[in-house]
Amino acid sequence: MSSPGNSTAPPASPASEMVAPLRQPVSTVWGVGEERARLLARLDIFTVEDLLLHKPRRYEDRRKFLAIRDLKLKEAATVRGKIIAAGVKRFRQGARSLFECVFDDGTAHLHCRWWQAQPWMEDWFTVGREFLVFGKPDSLRPRNIDYPETEYVEPGDDEFIHVNRIVPIHPLTEGLTARVMRTLIWRALEKFENEIAEPAIKLDVKSFPTRSNAVRMIHFPNELTDVEFARQRLALDEFVVLQFQIQLRRKKFEALSKPLPCGGDNRLMKPFLAELGFKLTNAQSSVLREIRADLGGAHPMRRLLQGDVGSGKTAVAACSALMAIESGFNVALMAPTEILAEQHFRNFQKWFAPLDIKVELQTGNRKTVQDAAPNTQRVARGKPSTFNLQPSTLFIGTHALFTAGFEIPMLGLVIIDEQHKFGVAQRETLVRKGNYPHLLVMTATPIPRTLGLTLYGDLDVSVIDELPGGRGSIKTFVRAADKLPKVWDFIREKITTGRQAFVVYPRVEENADGFKAVTKEFEHLKKLLAPFKVGLLHGRLKGAEKEAVMAEFRANKSQVLLATSLIEVGVDVPNATVMLVENAEAFGLAQLHQLRGRIGRGAHESYCILISDAKTPDSIERLKVLAETNDGFKIAEADLKLRGPGELLGQQQSGLPPLRFGDLAEDLHLIKQARALVKLQLDSPARGVN
């Protein structure tokens, strides 16, 4: 293994001198030759700036090492000692091997072991060499650590970088040691620290260090408390860049677009509310006032509507659509699944038929409209079309709404239900079908506030934080699989009283993961719950088959619906009061909350039973959260902390850039600060929108 000093940086070429110093290739740093540059590229380190922003994964306080004799069981610690013995032990004719070396620091011995020994170990861990060893002791008699992290104590002029201080331990790749990485970053700081500039947007934040100081502190802090101080400064810089992109996009949109007059005149709204059958909650009424102001405002509406499952978002969507229709415009409502689109179609037909409003459906399997855009003369912007009969039309559909061959004339409002099921690009494709129509995106998966200010930062946010009255409570229980016989008895008891039940399995067909599948369990459930009828619903059924199964269940002609997570959105059967989810650990928190939202929609008390034998801490914690609260916003925050935004959203769908230092689960105060700083600058009269 070569030492950091063995490579020398190539002389700078005239072309490289023209590049901003921090954007120069990482090979500009002394010690990075062609081979090391290739290894660093595996870590996405290509430039000097990438190297300087390579965040440590942890730190070791090497100002004083723990004596080996003072090690405690299962407690992580760093010790320093010399190897006094080392060797490979082989088992069963070489099928399995163990490499073990013994360290001594003058106080006691420490045995370190690696199963499946690698050839290089005997050459690297040789008697007499001194190492730093980090890990958790598996036993104290003898003192033993399996698979510890080690670092060779190599004498040299740069020893001060690696001992007698708090040192960073960076993410590595095979062929790069922690010592080499630390040395390269130290050299980069020595040469380029003065080139680390403050961001273009003036932060004017005296409570944080300068950016250059923060970069040094994140790698080589004087105290461990400095690390979080530096991280927050660098995270703030990231959030400022992100907020600038978000808010500038909104500013440019507002500068280019003109409003469509969709505020309405209440001529349809009043009879609709009179016949609705229930009174809007205060929260629904408040949100509608915000939406009406937007629809009649100076710019097209861009609003996110959040509301927990069952909070009445569909009624708000109906009222919003009526405002646009009263104004002579068409409306499009997009749903993520055909089941949800079909349900919306039925509901809106029932609601809007007495008002003589036409409702059309456009999905992959069903189309009620033949030609939404015949060859007619284009109409002037903002004026009702002579082609459209009054009142205008509500188009409901899936992604089929934004196919190339389907056009909606005089599109005044786009409503997207269950926005989290769509990517950002799909949303924009539908909006571009019109000439900057108003946009209302809705989600029953509450969004943590940090994501709301980033992922949906260009949207105004409304929240329905009140559930309609007259609904039964939902009780949630987590049970092991051995309790299933009692659970089935309970379900049979509820069905006998006239109620219905959902039974959800994670798979359509069995595979290697061992989770239950609806196709295999269907016959078993039919026998188990006879004489009650069991329906089967999953994504591989044809559209007509799905609709037939749902129609039977809604009419109580089948008492149990066996399904996959396909039913997590859009299924509204108030008589269903039991939700059984097997292999519950296979589902995410938000998904389980959505599934639970299929019950509790009527006046009867409802029961959600989660079956799981999961032993992992993450799975146990997820199910515990569900059992303790029905609050979707608390669940969303817990989901973000447990899974992180990458897994929660998927980077491609979210459109969020990767963050090195920002934490979307914890940094709400920094996101708010960045948002305010950027808004102040963009609203400054001295700045225009280019």
C-alpha positions as CSV (number, residue, x, y, z in Angstrom):
1,M,0.0,0.0,0.0
2,S,1.5,3.4,-1.0
3,S,1.7,6.2,1.5
4,P,0.0,9.6,0.8
5,G,3.3,11.2,0.0
6,N,4.2,8.9,-2.8
7,S,2.3,10.7,-5.6
8,T,2.9,14.2,-6.8
9,A,0.4,16.5,-8.5
10,P,0.9,17.1,-12.2
11,P,1.8,20.7,-13.2
12,A,-1.2,22.8,-13.9
13,S,-2.0,23.4,-17.6
14,P,-3.1,26.8,-19.0
15,A,-6.6,25.3,-19.5
16,S,-6.9,24.2,-15.8
17,E,-5.7,27.7,-14.6
18,M,-8.8,29.2,-16.3
19,V,-11.2,26.9,-14.2
20,A,-12.4,28.2,-10.9
21,P,-10.0,26.9,-8.3
22,L,-12.6,24.6,-6.5
23,R,-13.8,23.3,-9.8
24,Q,-10.4,22.0,-10.8
25,P,-9.9,18.2,-11.0
26,V,-9.2,16.5,-7.7
27,S,-5.8,15.5,-9.2
28,T,-4.8,19.2,-8.4
29,V,-4.4,18.1,-4.8
30,W,-0.9,16.8,-4.0
31,G,-1.0,13.0,-3.5
32,V,-3.8,12.4,-6.1
33,G,-2.4,10.6,-9.1
34,E,-4.3,8.8,-11.8
35,E,-5.1,5.7,-9.7
36,R,-6.3,7.7,-6.7
37,A,-8.4,9.9,-8.9
38,R,-10.1,6.8,-10.2
39,L,-10.7,5.5,-6.6
40,L,-12.1,8.9,-5.5
41,A,-14.5,8.9,-8.5
42,R,-16.2,5.9,-7.0
43,L,-17.2,8.2,-4.2
44,D,-18.4,10.9,-6.6
45,I,-15.4,13.0,-5.9
46,F,-14.2,14.6,-9.1
47,T,-13.2,18.1,-8.2
48,V,-11.5,19.9,-5.3
49,E,-14.8,21.1,-4.1
50,D,-16.2,17.5,-4.0
51,L,-13.3,16.5,-1.9
52,L,-13.7,19.4,0.5
53,L,-17.4,18.6,0.9
54,H,-16.9,14.9,1.5
55,K,-18.7,14.7,4.8
56,P,-17.3,12.5,7.6
57,R,-19.5,9.7,8.8
58,R,-18.3,9.9,12.3
59,Y,-15.4,11.2,14.5
60,E,-12.9,9.8,17.0
61,D,-11.5,11.7,19.9
62,R,-7.8,10.7,19.8
63,R,-6.6,13.2,22.4
64,K,-6.6,10.3,24.8
65,F,-7.0,6.6,24.0
66,L,-8.9,4.2,26.1
67,A,-6.8,1.5,27.7
68,I,-7.6,-2.0,26.4
69,R,-8.2,-3.2,30.0
70,D,-11.0,-0.5,30.3
71,L,-13.0,-1.7,27.4
72,K,-16.7,-2.3,28.2
73,L,-18.9,-4.9,26.6
74,K,-20.9,-3.7,23.5
75,E,-19.6,-0.1,24.0
76,A,-17.8,1.5,21.0
77,A,-14.3,2.7,21.7
78,T,-10.9,3.4,20.1
79,V,-7.7,1.8,21.4
80,R,-4.0,1.9,20.3
81,G,-1.8,-1.1,20.4
82,K,0.9,-3.2,18.7
83,I,0.3,-6.6,17.1
84,I,1.9,-9.4,19.1
85,A,0.4,-12.3,17.2
86,A,-1.4,-12.9,14.0
87,G,-2.5,-15.8,11.8
88,V,-5.2,-17.7,9.8
89,K,-7.2,-20.6,11.1
90,R,-9.0,-22.8,8.6
91,F,-12.0,-25.0,9.2
92,R,-13.4,-28.0,7.3
93,Q,-10.8,-28.4,4.6
94,G,-10.6,-24.7,3.9
95,A,-14.3,-24.1,3.4
96,R,-14.2,-21.4,6.1
97,S,-11.3,-19.4,7.5
98,L,-10.7,-17.0,10.3
99,F,-8.0,-14.3,10.5
100,E,-7.1,-13.3,14.0
101,C,-4.6,-10.8,15.4
102,V,-3.8,-9.9,19.0
103,F,-3.1,-6.3,20.1
104,D,-1.3,-5.2,23.2
105,D,-1.1,-1.7,24.7
106,G,0.7,-2.6,27.9
107,T,-2.5,-2.9,29.9
108,A,-4.2,-6.0,28.3
109,H,-4.6,-8.0,25.1
110,L,-7.3,-7.5,22.5
111,H,-8.3,-10.2,20.0
112,C,-9.6,-9.0,16.6
113,R,-11.2,-11.4,14.2
114,W,-12.3,-11.5,10.6
115,W,-14.2,-14.5,9.2
116,Q,-13.4,-15.5,5.6
117,A,-9.9,-14.2,5.8
118,Q,-8.6,-12.3,2.7
119,P,-5.0,-12.9,1.3
120,W,-3.9,-9.3,2.0
121,M,-4.5,-9.5,5.7
122,E,-1.4,-11.5,6.5
123,D,0.7,-9.0,4.7
124,W,-1.0,-6.0,6.4
125,F,-1.5,-7.1,10.0
126,T,2.1,-8.1,10.8
127,V,3.7,-8.5,14.2
128,G,5.2,-5.3,15.5
129,R,2.9,-2.9,13.6
130,E,0.9,-0.4,15.6
131,F,-2.8,0.2,14.8
132,L,-5.7,2.2,16.0
133,V,-8.7,-0.1,16.5
134,F,-12.3,0.9,16.7
135,G,-15.3,-1.3,17.5
136,K,-17.6,-2.8,20.1
137,P,-16.2,-5.6,22.2
138,D,-18.2,-8.8,21.7
139,S,-16.8,-10.4,24.9
140,L,-14.4,-9.4,27.7
141,R,-13.0,-12.9,28.5
142,P,-11.0,-12.7,26.3
143,R,-11.5,-9.2,25.1
144,N,-12.6,-9.6,21.5
145,I,-13.9,-7.5,18.6
146,D,-15.2,-9.0,15.4
147,Y,-14.7,-6.9,12.2
148,P,-13.2,-3.8,13.8
149,E,-12.2,-0.7,11.9
150,T,-8.4,-0.3,11.9
151,E,-6.0,2.3,11.0
152,Y,-2.2,1.8,10.7
153,V,-0.2,4.2,12.7
154,E,2.4,5.3,10.1
155,P,5.3,7.4,11.3
156,G,5.7,10.6,9.3
157,D,5.6,14.4,9.2
158,D,1.8,14.3,9.0
159,E,1.2,12.3,12.2
160,F,-0.4,15.4,13.8
161,I,-3.3,15.0,11.4
162,H,-4.2,11.6,12.7
163,V,-3.6,11.5,16.5
164,N,-3.8,13.8,19.5
165,R,-6.9,15.5,18.1
166,I,-10.5,14.9,17.1
167,V,-10.2,13.2,13.7
168,P,-12.8,12.5,11.0
169,I,-13.6,9.1,9.7
170,H,-14.9,9.5,6.1
171,P,-16.8,7.2,3.8
172,L,-14.3,5.1,1.9
173,T,-13.9,2.7,-1.0
174,E,-11.7,-0.3,-1.4
175,G,-8.2,0.9,-2.0
176,L,-8.5,4.1,0.0
177,T,-7.7,4.1,3.7
178,A,-9.1,6.5,6.3
179,R,-5.6,7.9,6.8
180,V,-5.1,8.6,3.1
181,M,-8.5,10.3,2.8
182,R,-7.9,12.5,5.9
183,T,-4.5,13.5,4.5
184,L,-5.8,14.5,1.1
185,I,-8.6,16.6,2.6
186,W,-6.0,18.3,4.9
187,R,-3.9,19.1,1.9
188,A,-6.9,20.4,0.0
189,L,-7.8,22.7,2.9
190,E,-4.2,24.0,3.2
191,K,-4.1,24.9,-0.5
192,F,-7.7,26.0,-1.3
193,E,-9.3,27.1,2.0
194,N,-9.0,30.8,1.0
195,E,-10.8,30.0,-2.3
196,I,-14.0,28.9,-0.4
197,A,-16.3,31.9,-1.0
198,E,-19.5,33.0,0.7
199,P,-22.7,32.3,-1.3
200,A,-24.0,34.9,-3.7
201,I,-27.1,35.4,-1.5
202,K,-25.9,37.3,1.6
203,L,-26.8,35.3,4.6
204,D,-26.2,38.0,7.2
205,V,-26.3,35.3,9.9
206,K,-23.8,36.2,12.7
207,S,-24.7,33.0,14.6
208,F,-22.8,30.8,12.1
209,P,-19.1,30.6,11.1
210,T,-18.0,31.6,7.6
211,R,-18.3,29.0,4.9
212,S,-14.6,28.4,4.8
213,N,-14.4,28.0,8.6
214,A,-17.3,25.7,8.5
215,V,-15.6,23.4,5.9
216,R,-12.5,23.2,8.1
217,M,-14.5,22.6,11.2
218,I,-16.6,19.8,9.7
219,H,-13.3,17.9,9.0
220,F,-11.1,19.0,11.8
221,P,-13.1,20.3,14.7
222,N,-11.5,21.5,17.9
223,E,-14.4,20.1,19.9
224,L,-17.1,17.7,19.0
225,T,-19.7,20.4,19.5
226,D,-18.1,22.3,16.6
227,V,-19.3,19.6,14.2
228,E,-23.0,20.3,14.4
229,F,-22.3,24.1,14.4
230,A,-20.4,23.6,11.1
231,R,-23.0,21.2,9.6
232,Q,-25.8,23.6,10.2
233,R,-23.9,26.4,8.4
234,L,-23.2,24.2,5.3
235,A,-26.8,22.8,5.4
236,L,-28.1,26.4,5.4
237,D,-26.0,27.1,2.2
238,E,-27.6,24.0,0.5
239,F,-31.1,25.1,1.5
240,V,-30.5,28.6,0.3
241,V,-29.5,27.3,-3.2
242,L,-32.6,25.0,-3.2
243,Q,-35.0,27.7,-2.1
244,F,-33.5,30.1,-4.7
245,Q,-34.3,27.6,-7.5
246,I,-37.8,27.0,-6.1
247,Q,-38.7,30.7,-5.5
248,L,-37.2,31.9,-8.8
249,R,-39.2,29.3,-10.7
250,R,-42.4,30.7,-9.0
251,K,-41.4,34.3,-9.8
252,K,-40.7,33.5,-13.5
253,F,-44.0,31.6,-13.7
254,E,-45.9,34.6,-12.3
255,A,-44.1,37.0,-14.6
256,L,-45.0,34.9,-17.7
257,S,-48.6,33.8,-16.9
258,K,-51.8,35.7,-16.8
259,P,-54.8,34.9,-14.6
260,L,-57.9,32.9,-15.8
261,P,-61.0,34.4,-14.1
262,C,-62.3,31.3,-12.4
263,G,-63.7,32.7,-9.1
264,G,-67.2,31.8,-10.0
265,D,-70.5,33.5,-9.0
266,N,-72.1,30.8,-6.7
267,R,-75.0,30.0,-9.0
268,L,-74.0,26.3,-9.0
269,M,-72.3,26.2,-5.6
270,K,-75.4,27.2,-3.6
271,P,-77.7,24.4,-4.9
272,F,-74.8,21.9,-4.7
273,L,-74.1,22.6,-1.0
274,A,-77.8,22.6,-0.3
275,E,-78.1,19.0,-1.6
276,L,-74.8,17.7,-0.5
277,G,-76.2,15.9,2.5
278,F,-73.7,17.2,5.1
279,K,-72.4,20.6,6.2
280,L,-68.8,21.5,5.4
281,T,-66.4,21.7,8.3
282,N,-64.9,25.0,9.4
283,A,-61.5,23.7,8.0
284,Q,-63.1,22.9,4.6
285,S,-64.8,26.4,4.4
286,S,-61.5,28.1,5.3
287,V,-59.6,26.3,2.6
288,L,-62.3,27.1,0.0
289,R,-61.9,30.8,0.8
290,E,-58.2,30.5,0.1
291,I,-58.9,28.7,-3.2
292,R,-61.5,31.2,-4.3
293,A,-59.1,34.1,-3.7
294,D,-56.5,32.3,-5.8
295,L,-58.9,31.5,-8.6
296,G,-59.8,35.2,-8.9
297,G,-56.3,36.4,-8.2
298,A,-53.5,38.1,-10.2
299,H,-51.7,34.8,-11.0
300,P,-52.9,31.3,-11.8
301,M,-53.3,29.3,-8.6
302,R,-50.6,26.9,-7.5
303,R,-51.9,25.3,-4.3
304,L,-51.3,22.1,-2.4
305,L,-54.2,20.8,-0.3
306,Q,-53.3,18.5,2.5
307,G,-55.8,16.6,4.5
308,D,-55.8,13.3,6.4
309,V,-57.7,10.3,5.1
310,G,-61.5,11.1,5.4
311,S,-61.1,14.8,6.0
312,G,-63.2,15.8,3.0
313,K,-60.8,16.8,0.3
314,T,-63.1,15.5,-2.5
315,A,-65.9,17.9,-1.4
316,V,-63.4,20.7,-1.5
317,A,-62.3,19.6,-5.0
318,A,-65.9,19.6,-6.1
319,C,-66.5,23.1,-4.9
320,S,-63.3,24.3,-6.6
321,A,-64.4,22.7,-9.9
322,L,-67.8,24.4,-9.6
323,M,-66.1,27.8,-9.3
324,A,-64.2,27.3,-12.6
325,I,-67.3,25.8,-14.3
326,E,-69.4,28.7,-13.2
327,S,-66.8,30.9,-14.9
328,G,-67.2,29.0,-18.2
329,F,-64.1,26.8,-18.1
330,N,-63.5,23.1,-18.3
331,V,-61.9,21.2,-15.4
332,A,-59.6,18.2,-15.3
333,L,-59.3,15.9,-12.3
334,M,-56.4,13.3,-12.4
335,A,-56.3,10.2,-10.2
336,P,-53.4,7.7,-9.9
337,T,-55.5,4.5,-10.3
338,E,-58.5,3.5,-12.4
339,I,-60.3,2.5,-9.2
340,L,-60.0,6.0,-7.8
341,A,-60.9,7.6,-11.1
342,E,-64.0,5.4,-11.4
343,Q,-65.1,6.3,-7.9
344,H,-64.6,10.0,-8.6
345,F,-66.6,9.6,-11.8
346,R,-69.5,8.0,-9.9
347,N,-69.5,10.6,-7.1
348,F,-69.2,13.6,-9.4
349,Q,-71.9,12.3,-11.7
350,K,-74.2,11.9,-8.7
351,W,-73.3,15.4,-7.4
352,F,-73.3,17.3,-10.7
353,A,-76.1,15.6,-12.7
354,P,-78.8,17.7,-10.9
355,L,-76.8,20.8,-11.9
356,D,-76.8,19.7,-15.5
357,I,-73.0,19.6,-15.6
358,K,-71.4,17.0,-17.9
359,V,-68.8,14.6,-16.4
360,E,-66.5,12.6,-18.6
361,L,-64.2,9.7,-17.8
362,Q,-60.8,9.1,-19.6
363,T,-58.8,6.0,-18.4
364,G,-56.8,3.4,-20.2
365,N,-59.7,1.0,-20.2
366,R,-62.7,3.3,-20.4
367,K,-63.6,6.5,-22.3
368,T,-66.9,8.2,-22.1
369,V,-65.7,11.1,-24.3
370,Q,-65.0,10.4,-28.0
371,D,-63.3,13.7,-29.0
372,A,-62.7,16.3,-26.4
373,A,-61.1,18.7,-28.9
374,P,-62.7,18.6,-32.4
375,N,-61.3,20.8,-35.2
376,T,-62.8,24.1,-34.1
377,Q,-61.5,27.6,-34.3
378,R,-59.3,28.5,-31.4
379,V,-60.9,30.8,-28.9
380,A,-59.4,33.9,-27.3
381,R,-57.7,33.4,-24.0
382,G,-59.9,34.0,-20.9
383,K,-63.2,34.0,-22.8
384,P,-65.7,31.1,-22.7
385,S,-65.6,28.9,-25.8
386,T,-68.5,28.9,-28.2
387,F,-67.7,25.2,-28.7
388,N,-68.4,24.3,-25.1
389,L,-72.0,24.1,-24.1
390,Q,-72.8,25.9,-20.8
391,P,-72.2,24.8,-18.1
392,S,-68.7,23.4,-18.9
393,T,-67.4,19.9,-18.4
394,L,-65.5,18.1,-15.7
395,F,-63.0,15.6,-17.2
396,I,-61.9,12.8,-14.8
397,G,-59.2,10.3,-15.6
398,T,-55.8,8.7,-14.9
399,H,-52.6,9.4,-16.7
400,A,-54.6,9.0,-19.9
401,L,-55.6,12.6,-19.5
402,F,-52.1,13.7,-20.5
403,T,-51.6,11.4,-23.5
404,A,-50.7,13.3,-26.7
405,G,-54.0,12.5,-28.5
406,F,-56.3,13.9,-25.8
407,E,-56.8,17.6,-25.6
408,I,-59.1,19.6,-23.3
409,P,-60.2,23.0,-24.6
410,M,-60.7,26.0,-22.3
411,L,-58.9,24.2,-19.4
412,G,-59.3,26.5,-16.4
413,L,-58.5,24.2,-13.5
414,V,-56.4,21.1,-13.0
415,I,-56.9,19.0,-9.9
416,I,-54.5,16.2,-9.1
417,D,-55.6,13.8,-6.4
418,E,-53.0,11.8,-4.4
419,Q,-50.2,13.9,-5.8
420,H,-47.5,11.7,-4.1
421,K,-48.4,9.0,-6.7
422,F,-47.3,11.2,-9.6
423,G,-43.9,12.5,-10.5
424,V,-43.3,16.2,-10.9
425,A,-43.0,15.8,-14.7
426,Q,-46.4,14.2,-15.0
427,R,-48.0,17.1,-13.1
428,E,-46.3,19.6,-15.4
429,T,-47.4,17.7,-18.6
430,L,-51.0,18.0,-17.6
431,V,-50.7,21.6,-16.7
432,R,-49.1,22.4,-20.1
433,K,-52.2,21.1,-21.9
434,G,-53.8,24.3,-21.0
435,N,-52.6,27.9,-21.1
436,Y,-51.4,28.1,-17.5
437,P,-54.6,26.8,-15.9
438,H,-55.0,27.0,-12.1
439,L,-53.6,24.0,-10.3
440,L,-54.8,22.3,-7.1
441,V,-52.8,19.2,-6.0
442,M,-54.2,17.1,-3.2
443,T,-52.7,14.5,-0.9
444,A,-54.1,12.3,1.9
445,T,-50.6,11.4,2.8
446,P,-49.6,14.4,4.9
447,I,-46.3,15.8,4.0
448,P,-43.7,16.7,6.7
449,R,-43.2,20.4,6.8
450,T,-39.6,20.2,5.7
451,L,-40.7,18.4,2.5
452,G,-43.6,20.8,2.1
453,L,-41.1,23.7,2.0
454,T,-38.8,21.9,-0.5
455,L,-40.6,19.4,-2.6
456,Y,-43.7,21.6,-2.9
457,G,-41.9,24.9,-2.1
458,D,-43.3,26.6,-5.2
459,L,-46.9,25.9,-4.1
460,D,-49.1,27.6,-1.5
461,V,-50.2,25.2,1.2
462,S,-53.7,24.6,2.6
463,V,-54.4,22.1,5.4
464,I,-57.7,20.5,6.3
465,D,-57.0,19.8,10.0
466,E,-60.5,18.8,11.0
467,L,-62.4,15.5,10.4
468,P,-66.2,15.5,9.7
469,G,-68.4,14.5,12.6
470,G,-70.6,11.5,12.9
471,R,-67.8,8.9,12.2
472,G,-66.8,6.0,14.4
473,S,-63.4,5.8,15.9
474,I,-60.6,3.5,14.6
475,K,-58.7,1.2,17.0
476,T,-55.4,-0.3,15.8
477,F,-53.8,-3.5,17.1
478,V,-50.5,-5.2,16.3
479,R,-50.6,-9.0,16.7
480,A,-48.3,-11.9,16.0
481,A,-49.2,-14.5,13.4
482,D,-50.0,-17.1,16.1
483,K,-53.0,-14.9,17.1
484,L,-54.6,-15.3,13.6
485,P,-57.2,-17.9,14.7
486,K,-58.7,-15.4,17.3
487,V,-58.5,-12.6,14.7
488,W,-60.5,-14.6,12.2
489,D,-63.1,-15.4,14.9
490,F,-63.3,-11.6,15.5
491,I,-63.8,-10.8,11.8
492,R,-66.5,-13.5,11.5
493,E,-68.3,-12.0,14.5
494,K,-68.3,-8.5,12.9
495,I,-69.5,-9.9,9.5
496,T,-72.3,-11.7,11.3
497,T,-73.6,-8.3,12.7
498,G,-73.8,-7.0,9.1
499,R,-70.4,-5.3,8.8
500,Q,-67.7,-5.9,6.1
501,A,-64.0,-6.4,6.1
502,F,-60.8,-5.8,4.1
503,V,-58.0,-8.3,4.1
504,V,-54.8,-7.1,2.6
505,Y,-51.7,-9.1,1.6
506,P,-48.5,-7.6,0.1
507,R,-48.2,-9.8,-3.0
508,V,-50.3,-10.9,-5.9
509,E,-48.3,-14.1,-6.3
510,E,-45.8,-15.8,-3.9
511,N,-42.1,-15.2,-4.4
512,A,-38.9,-15.8,-2.5
513,D,-39.5,-13.2,0.2
514,G,-42.0,-15.4,1.9
515,F,-44.8,-12.8,2.1
516,K,-48.4,-14.0,1.6
517,A,-50.1,-13.5,-1.8
518,V,-53.7,-12.9,-2.5
519,T,-54.0,-15.4,-5.3
520,K,-52.8,-18.3,-3.1
521,E,-54.8,-17.2,0.0
522,F,-58.1,-16.7,-1.9
523,E,-59.2,-20.3,-1.8
524,H,-58.2,-20.7,1.8
525,L,-60.2,-17.6,2.8
526,K,-63.3,-18.7,0.9
527,K,-63.4,-21.9,3.0
528,L,-62.4,-20.2,6.2
529,L,-65.1,-17.6,6.1
530,A,-67.9,-19.6,4.4
531,P,-70.8,-19.0,4.0
532,F,-69.8,-15.4,3.7
533,K,-68.6,-14.3,0.2
534,V,-65.0,-13.2,-0.4
535,G,-64.1,-11.0,-3.3
536,L,-60.6,-10.8,-4.9
537,L,-59.0,-7.6,-6.1
538,H,-55.5,-7.0,-7.5
539,G,-53.7,-5.0,-10.2
540,R,-53.5,-7.8,-12.7
541,L,-57.3,-7.9,-13.2
542,K,-58.8,-6.2,-16.2
543,G,-60.6,-2.9,-15.6
544,A,-64.1,-4.4,-16.0
545,E,-63.2,-7.2,-13.5
546,K,-62.0,-4.7,-10.9
547,E,-65.1,-2.7,-11.2
548,A,-67.3,-5.7,-10.9
549,V,-65.5,-6.8,-7.7
550,M,-65.8,-3.4,-6.2
551,A,-69.5,-3.1,-7.2
552,E,-70.3,-6.3,-5.4
553,F,-68.4,-5.2,-2.2
554,R,-70.1,-1.7,-2.2
555,A,-73.5,-3.4,-2.5
556,N,-72.6,-5.9,0.4
557,K,-73.0,-8.8,-2.0
558,S,-69.5,-9.8,-0.9
559,Q,-68.7,-9.4,2.8
560,V,-64.9,-9.6,2.6
561,L,-62.6,-8.0,0.1
562,L,-59.2,-9.7,-0.3
563,A,-56.8,-7.3,-2.0
564,T,-53.3,-6.0,-2.4
565,S,-52.4,-2.4,-1.5
566,L,-54.3,-1.4,-4.7
567,I,-57.1,-0.3,-2.3
568,E,-55.0,2.2,-0.4
569,V,-56.6,5.1,-2.2
570,G,-60.1,5.8,-3.4
571,V,-62.1,3.0,-1.9
572,D,-65.0,4.3,0.2
573,V,-67.3,1.7,1.7
574,P,-68.7,3.1,5.0
575,N,-70.1,-0.3,6.0
576,A,-66.5,-1.8,6.1
577,T,-65.3,-1.6,9.7
578,V,-62.4,-4.1,9.8
579,M,-59.0,-3.9,8.1
580,L,-56.7,-6.9,8.5
581,V,-53.1,-6.5,7.0
582,E,-50.9,-9.5,7.0
583,N,-47.1,-9.2,6.7
584,A,-47.6,-5.6,7.8
585,E,-43.9,-5.1,8.0
586,A,-43.8,-5.2,4.1
587,F,-45.6,-1.9,3.9
588,G,-44.4,1.7,4.6
589,L,-45.9,3.7,7.4
590,A,-47.8,6.1,5.1
591,Q,-49.1,3.2,3.1
592,L,-50.4,1.4,6.2
593,H,-52.0,4.7,7.3
594,Q,-53.7,5.0,3.9
595,L,-54.9,1.4,4.1
596,R,-56.3,2.0,7.5
597,G,-58.2,5.0,6.1
598,R,-60.4,2.7,4.1
599,I,-62.3,2.0,7.4
600,G,-63.8,4.4,9.9
601,R,-65.8,6.1,7.2
602,G,-69.2,5.3,8.6
603,A,-70.8,5.7,12.0
604,H,-69.6,2.3,13.4
605,E,-66.5,1.7,15.5
606,S,-63.7,0.3,13.3
607,Y,-60.7,-2.0,13.9
608,C,-57.4,-2.2,12.1
609,I,-55.3,-5.3,12.9
610,L,-51.7,-5.5,11.7
611,I,-50.2,-9.0,11.7
612,S,-46.5,-9.2,11.8
613,D,-43.7,-11.4,13.3
614,A,-41.0,-8.8,12.3
615,K,-38.1,-8.6,14.6
616,T,-36.1,-5.7,13.1
617,P,-36.2,-2.4,15.2
618,D,-37.3,-0.4,12.2
619,S,-40.3,-2.6,11.5
620,I,-41.3,-2.7,15.2
621,E,-41.1,1.0,15.5
622,R,-43.2,1.6,12.4
623,L,-46.0,-0.6,13.6
624,K,-45.8,0.9,17.1
625,V,-46.4,4.4,15.6
626,L,-49.5,3.1,13.8
627,A,-50.9,1.6,17.0
628,E,-50.3,4.8,19.0
629,T,-51.8,7.5,16.7
630,N,-54.3,8.1,13.9
631,D,-52.8,11.5,13.2
632,G,-51.5,11.4,9.7
633,F,-49.2,14.4,10.2
634,K,-47.4,12.7,13.2
635,I,-47.2,9.5,11.1
636,A,-45.6,11.5,8.2
637,E,-43.0,13.0,10.4
638,A,-42.2,9.6,11.9
639,D,-42.0,8.0,8.4
640,L,-39.5,10.7,7.3
641,K,-37.3,10.1,10.3
642,L,-37.4,6.3,9.9
643,R,-36.9,6.0,6.2
644,G,-35.4,9.3,5.1
645,P,-36.6,11.4,2.1
646,G,-34.7,9.2,-0.5
647,E,-36.6,6.0,0.3
648,L,-39.8,7.9,1.2
649,L,-40.1,9.7,-2.1
650,G,-37.6,8.2,-4.5
651,Q,-35.1,10.8,-5.8
652,Q,-36.4,10.7,-9.4
653,Q,-40.0,11.4,-8.3
654,S,-39.1,14.0,-5.7
655,G,-37.0,16.1,-8.0
656,L,-34.9,17.1,-5.0
657,P,-31.1,17.4,-5.3
658,P,-29.0,15.2,-3.1
659,L,-28.0,17.0,0.1
660,R,-24.6,16.5,1.7
661,F,-25.2,18.3,5.0
662,G,-28.9,19.1,5.1
663,D,-31.3,16.8,7.0
664,L,-34.9,17.0,5.7
665,A,-36.0,15.1,8.8
666,E,-34.6,17.6,11.3
667,D,-33.7,20.9,9.7
668,L,-37.1,22.7,9.6
669,H,-35.6,25.8,11.2
670,L,-32.8,26.0,8.6
671,I,-35.2,25.6,5.7
672,K,-37.5,28.3,7.1
673,Q,-34.4,30.6,7.5
674,A,-33.2,29.9,4.0
675,R,-36.7,30.5,2.6
676,A,-36.9,33.9,4.3
677,L,-33.4,34.9,3.2
678,V,-34.1,34.1,-0.4
679,K,-37.6,35.7,-0.4
680,L,-36.0,38.9,1.0
681,Q,-33.5,39.0,-1.8
682,L,-35.9,38.1,-4.6
683,D,-38.5,40.7,-3.4
684,S,-35.9,43.4,-3.4
685,P,-36.7,46.1,-5.9
686,A,-33.1,46.0,-7.1
687,R,-33.6,42.5,-8.4
688,G,-35.6,41.6,-11.5
689,V,-36.6,38.1,-12.7
690,N,-34.7,37.2,-15.8
